[in-house]
Amino acid sequence: MKNFVQEHDIIEVTAPYNVTSGDGVLVGGLFGIAACTALSGERVNMKTTGVFDVKKVSAQAWASVGAAVYWDDAAKNLTTTSSSNTLVAKNVETAANPSGTGRVRLNG
């Protein structure tokens, strides 16, 4: 097909801030996990589907599987706090307080 651009689960975007491979990236309403390291303003591929271990608010316990998880773009981590944050995933494992990462399935 001459009009095909790219697969849907890996999107090339302009990094809105410096990112390291494995970091969460929010561009407008699109969220994904950076596939490589990029400086702000550079092009970066982000994976928008799948299950990932991602930075979370360490002082939060995620007690139930399937809970809504949000991206806090100011802190650059996941949280269960919805206000001022973007819904991006569901957790697929519980996470203790304290713990620095949580396992989530991206909403895509």
Buried (B, 14 or more C-beta within 10 A) or exposed (E): EEEEEEEEEBBEBEBBEEBEEBBBBBBEEBBBBBBBBBEEEEEBBBBBBEEBBBBBBEEBEBEEEEBEBBBBBEEBBBBBEEEEBBEBBBBBEBBEEEBEBBBBBBBB
